[in-house]
Amino acid sequence: MQTMAKIIHYRNKCIGCGICYEQQPAFWRMSKKDGKATLLKATAKKDLFILSIPLDAVEHTKEIAKACPVRIIKVN
């Protein structure tokens, strides 16, 4: 039985709109260096950032992924 889901963030394609941070500040911050969103406590794998999240956060995170104008947030 799976107890966690994953957020996958393609950070290099981020345009810095801030929707993810505004709607889910527990998982996101906006970088002062480059203005892009940063997935907190994520593991970097090449150009991807991956974070395990609890199942009760999945639906809200999927809404945020849909709101992202460049569609660079995925939820598995």
Summary of the structure (lengths in Angstrom):
residues: 76
radius of gyration: 11.5
end to end distance: 14.3
largest distance: 39.8
contacts: 199
relative contact order: 0.34
helix: 28%
strand: 33%
